[in-house]
């Protein structure tokens, strides 16, 4: 058992080293940071969407921005789109689960807002539809995905691709990037 635990720590450590060495990843994180800061400075909002663990990450990152990360400061307009369970179940039932995020982006998204679309594979149908709706409304789209970026990569303004293919490792990379963005954004806007 202890060998398995050590092996898994080692795998996670390698991912962090790979992320530290990935110049494209650094560029994309910086571009996402600049885009989100510009949106907040213009009194726009940041919307998040994802499924399963990615939904949990969406909610986690949105709460760090709308609540606080490390500093006591004013709230930022950030929201995870899946938190209304009555809406989610009604739209999934009446239309399709593929429509749940698309409809909310159409309802809540405004030109120059940011949609952060999270999909470990980059191929989640409801996420791709949300991105299409966001682009049609003039939102900036930041994707968080795995190594290849899937179909999501070509649709985003910025796609942060974690250098891993295994879903748990990709999700670990996503929350690390989310925390980095939260800290950078908070420091920039509330120096």
N, C-alpha and C positions, 0 to 999 in steps of 0.2 A: 504494500500500500504506500509506504513512504516513498518508494522509487517512482510510483505514478504521480504522487504529489510534486516531487522535485522535477520530474519531467515536464509537467504542466506549467510549473513556474518558469522553467527554462524556455518553453515555447512562447510564453507571454513576454519574457525578457527579450527574446529574439525579435518578436514583433516590434517592441519599442525601439530596439536598435535599428531595425529596418525602416521604421518611421523617421527616426532621427537622421538617417542617411538619405532619405528620399527628397531630393531637391524639388521635384514637381509637386509633391505633397506640401512642402513648405510654401511654395508659390501659391498654391490653391488655397491654403489656410489663410495666408495673408490677404489674398483677393477677397475671400469670403468675409474676413474681418472688416476690410475697407468698405465693402458693399453694405454690410449690416450697420456699421457705424454711420454711414451716409444716410441710410434709411431712418435711423433713430434721430439723427440731427435734423432731418426734414419732417419730423413728426409722423413718419410712417411706421408701420408695424412689421413684425416678423411672425409668420405663421409656420407651424411645423406639422408634418404628417409622417406616419410610418405604421407598420403592422407588427403586432406581437412585441418582441423585444425592442424593435425600432420605434414602436409607439411609446414604450416606456422611456426610451432615450429622448424622444421628441418632448414628452411631458417633463422629463427631468431637466433638459436644457432650457425649455421655455420657462419653467419655474425659477431657475437660477437667474434668468434675465428679468422676469416680471416681479420676483420677490427680491432676492439679493444673492450674490455669490459670496464675496468676502467682506464687502463694505456696506455700511448703513448708508443708503442713498435712495433717491427717487426711483420709483418703479419704471420699467421699460415695457412698452406695449408688445408683448410676446405671448403667443397662445398655441397650445397643442390642439389640433382640430378634432381629436377623437374623444374629448372628455365628456361630451354630452351623450350618455348612453341611450337616452330615449331617441335622440336624433339618429344616432348610428343604427340602431335596430330598426327604426321606422324606414329609413331610406334603404337599408339593406333588404328589408322585406318588400317595400313597395316598388323599388326600382331594381337595384343590384348592389352588391358590395363594391363593385367596380365604380359606382357613382358616389360613394359616401364623401370622399375628399373633394372630388370635382365640384360638387354642388356647394360645398362650404367655401371653396376658393371663389366660386362665382358670386356667392352672397357676401363674403367678408373682404375679399381681396380688392385693393385699390391700386391704381397705377403707382409704381415705384415702391410698393411694399416688397417684402422678400418672402418667398416660400422656401423653406428648408425641407427638402424631400428626402426621406431616409429609406433606403432599400438595400439590404446586404447583397442581393443578387443584381440589383438595378433593373429587374424585370417585373416587378409587381404591377399588375394591371391597374389597380386603383391609384397607385402613385403616379404612373405614367399619365393617366387621365387628368389627375390634379395638376401635373406639370403643364400639360397642354392647355388647360383652362387658365392657369397662371400666365402663361406666355400670351394668350389671347387677350388678357386684361392688362398687360403691360407690367407684370410683376417681374422682378429679378428672381432667378431660380438658382439656389445652391443645392446641389445633390451631395449626399453622403452614401457611398457605396463601397463595394469590395474591389478587388484588384482590377478586374476588367471594366467595371462601371456599367456593364450590361447596356440595355437600350437607353437607360437614364442618362448616360454620359453624353450622348449626342444631343440631348434635349435641353441640357442645363446651360446656364451662363458660366457656372463654375461647378466642377464636379470633383469632390474630394474623394479620391479612391484609396482606400486602405490597402497596403501591400500584403494582402492575405486573401485566401479563398475559403477558409473554414469559417462558417457563420459565427461561432463564439469569438474567434479572434477578430473578425471584422467588427463585431459589436463592441469589443473591448477597445478597438481603435477609435470607433465613433465616439464613445463617451470620453476618451482622452482628448480628442479633437474638440468635442463640445466644451469640456472644461477649459481648454486652452483659449477657445474663442470667448467664453464668458469672462475669463480673467483679463484678456486683452481689451475687450469691449468696455468692461467696467473701469479699468484703469484709464482708458482713453477718454471716456465720457465723464468720469468723476475723479479727475486727478486730484 
